[in-house]
Amino acid sequence: MQPLPLHQVILMCNLNIFGQIFRILIGIIMIAAAWYGPQTQLLPLELMNLWKLGWLGIIPLATGVLAFCPVYAVFGIGHKPDNSNTHKPNDSHTK
């Protein structure tokens, strides 16, 4: 199996920089809550298992770092600008 060409890998990125930063921050906050939350005694003992949900922060952290959201890819949603409308040189002016 051959690796994908670089132009296909770049096309797989479907998040813009603001989406990436937001996902990375949310992921870090969720993971920090899962790591330090049980030590703080903020929740009663009956709800102490809710801190484990913070480990789901790995998902937004990974999608932010990779700039790729598989859910967006399935539904065809993308936050990166479409490069198909960029100005291309016109060959009609050359002889």
CYANA upper distance limits for C-alpha pairs under 8 A (distance plus 0.5 A):
  4 LEU  CA      8 GLN  CA      6.87
  4 LEU  CA      9 VAL  CA      6.97
  5 PRO  CA      9 VAL  CA      7.06
  6 LEU  CA     10 ILE  CA      6.73
  7 HIS  CA     11 LEU  CA      6.81
  8 GLN  CA     12 MET  CA      6.99
  9 VAL  CA     13 CYS  CA      7.82
 12 MET  CA     68 PHE  CA      7.14
 13 CYS  CA     66 LEU  CA      8.02
 13 CYS  CA     67 ALA  CA      5.73
 13 CYS  CA     68 PHE  CA      5.31
 13 CYS  CA     69 CYS  CA      8.42
 13 CYS  CA     80 LYS  CA      8.16
 14 ASN  CA     67 ALA  CA      6.77
 14 ASN  CA     68 PHE  CA      5.75
 14 ASN  CA     69 CYS  CA      7.10
 14 ASN  CA     72 TYR  CA      7.79
 14 ASN  CA     73 ALA  CA      7.91
 14 ASN  CA     77 ILE  CA      8.12
 14 ASN  CA     78 GLY  CA      5.26
 14 ASN  CA     79 HIS  CA      6.19
 14 ASN  CA     80 LYS  CA      6.09
 15 LEU  CA     19 GLY  CA      6.30
 15 LEU  CA     20 GLN  CA      6.79
 15 LEU  CA     64 GLY  CA      8.29
 15 LEU  CA     67 ALA  CA      5.59
 15 LEU  CA     68 PHE  CA      6.48
 15 LEU  CA     69 CYS  CA      7.63
 15 LEU  CA     78 GLY  CA      6.91
 15 LEU  CA     79 HIS  CA      5.50
 15 LEU  CA     80 LYS  CA      6.14
 16 ASN  CA     20 GLN  CA      6.78
 16 ASN  CA     67 ALA  CA      7.81
 16 ASN  CA     79 HIS  CA      5.93
 16 ASN  CA     80 LYS  CA      5.54
 17 ILE  CA     21 ILE  CA      6.66
 18 PHE  CA     22 PHE  CA      6.58
 19 GLY  CA     23 ARG  CA      6.59
 19 GLY  CA     64 GLY  CA      7.60
 20 GLN  CA     24 ILE  CA      6.60
 20 GLN  CA     63 THR  CA      7.97
 20 GLN  CA     64 GLY  CA      4.65
 20 GLN  CA     65 VAL  CA      7.18
 20 GLN  CA     67 ALA  CA      6.52
 21 ILE  CA     25 LEU  CA      6.63
 21 ILE  CA     64 GLY  CA      7.12
 22 PHE  CA     26 ILE  CA      6.65
 22 PHE  CA     64 GLY  CA      8.12
 23 ARG  CA     27 GLY  CA      6.47
 23 ARG  CA     60 PRO  CA      5.44
 23 ARG  CA     61 LEU  CA      6.28
 23 ARG  CA     63 THR  CA      7.64
 23 ARG  CA     64 GLY  CA      5.54
 24 ILE  CA     28 ILE  CA      6.66
 24 ILE  CA     60 PRO  CA      6.82
 24 ILE  CA     61 LEU  CA      5.05
 24 ILE  CA     62 ALA  CA      8.14
 24 ILE  CA     63 THR  CA      8.47
 24 ILE  CA     64 GLY  CA      5.67
 24 ILE  CA     65 VAL  CA      7.28
 25 LEU  CA     29 ILE  CA      6.66
 25 LEU  CA     61 LEU  CA      8.00
 26 ILE  CA     30 MET  CA      6.61
 26 ILE  CA     57 GLY  CA      7.45
 26 ILE  CA     60 PRO  CA      7.39
 26 ILE  CA     61 LEU  CA      7.79
 27 GLY  CA     31 ILE  CA      6.63
 27 GLY  CA     56 LEU  CA      8.38
 27 GLY  CA     57 GLY  CA      4.59
 27 GLY  CA     58 ILE  CA      6.40
 27 GLY  CA     59 ILE  CA      7.60
 27 GLY  CA     60 PRO  CA      5.66
 27 GLY  CA     61 LEU  CA      4.96
 28 ILE  CA     32 ALA  CA      6.51
 28 ILE  CA     57 GLY  CA      7.22
 28 ILE  CA     61 LEU  CA      7.24
 29 ILE  CA     33 ALA  CA      6.63
 29 ILE  CA     57 GLY  CA      8.08
 30 MET  CA     34 ALA  CA      6.80
 30 MET  CA     54 GLY  CA      5.04
 30 MET  CA     55 TRP  CA      7.16
 30 MET  CA     56 LEU  CA      7.80
 30 MET  CA     57 GLY  CA      5.41
 31 ILE  CA     35 TRP  CA      6.61
 31 ILE  CA     54 GLY  CA      5.72
 31 ILE  CA     55 TRP  CA      5.83
 31 ILE  CA     56 LEU  CA      8.03
 31 ILE  CA     57 GLY  CA      5.89
 31 ILE  CA     58 ILE  CA      7.54
 32 ALA  CA     36 TYR  CA      6.42
 32 ALA  CA     37 GLY  CA      8.07
 32 ALA  CA     54 GLY  CA      8.10
 33 ALA  CA     37 GLY  CA      5.36
 33 ALA  CA     51 TRP  CA      7.28
 33 ALA  CA     54 GLY  CA      6.45
 34 ALA  CA     38 PRO  CA      7.79
 34 ALA  CA     51 TRP  CA      5.44
 34 ALA  CA     52 LYS  CA      6.15
 34 ALA  CA     53 LEU  CA      7.51
 34 ALA  CA     54 GLY  CA      4.99
 34 ALA  CA     55 TRP  CA      6.44
 36 TYR  CA     40 THR  CA      7.33
 37 GLY  CA     41 GLN  CA      7.82
 37 GLY  CA     42 LEU  CA      7.96
 37 GLY  CA     51 TRP  CA      6.60
 38 PRO  CA     42 LEU  CA      8.32
 38 PRO  CA     48 MET  CA      7.17
 38 PRO  CA     51 TRP  CA      7.07
 43 LEU  CA     47 LEU  CA      6.49
 43 LEU  CA     48 MET  CA      6.46
 44 PRO  CA     48 MET  CA      6.83
 49 ASN  CA     53 LEU  CA      8.36
 50 LEU  CA     54 GLY  CA      8.30
 56 LEU  CA     60 PRO  CA      8.39
 57 GLY  CA     61 LEU  CA      6.66
 58 ILE  CA     62 ALA  CA      6.45
 59 ILE  CA     63 THR  CA      6.71
 60 PRO  CA     64 GLY  CA      6.40
 61 LEU  CA     65 VAL  CA      6.68
 62 ALA  CA     66 LEU  CA      6.55
 63 THR  CA     67 ALA  CA      6.16
 63 THR  CA     68 PHE  CA      5.87
 63 THR  CA     69 CYS  CA      6.04
 64 GLY  CA     68 PHE  CA      7.54
 69 CYS  CA     73 ALA  CA      6.91
 70 PRO  CA     74 VAL  CA      6.74
 71 VAL  CA     75 PHE  CA      6.93
 72 TYR  CA     76 GLY  CA      6.24
 72 TYR  CA     77 ILE  CA      5.17
 72 TYR  CA     78 GLY  CA      6.80
 73 ALA  CA     77 ILE  CA      6.69
 73 ALA  CA     78 GLY  CA      7.91
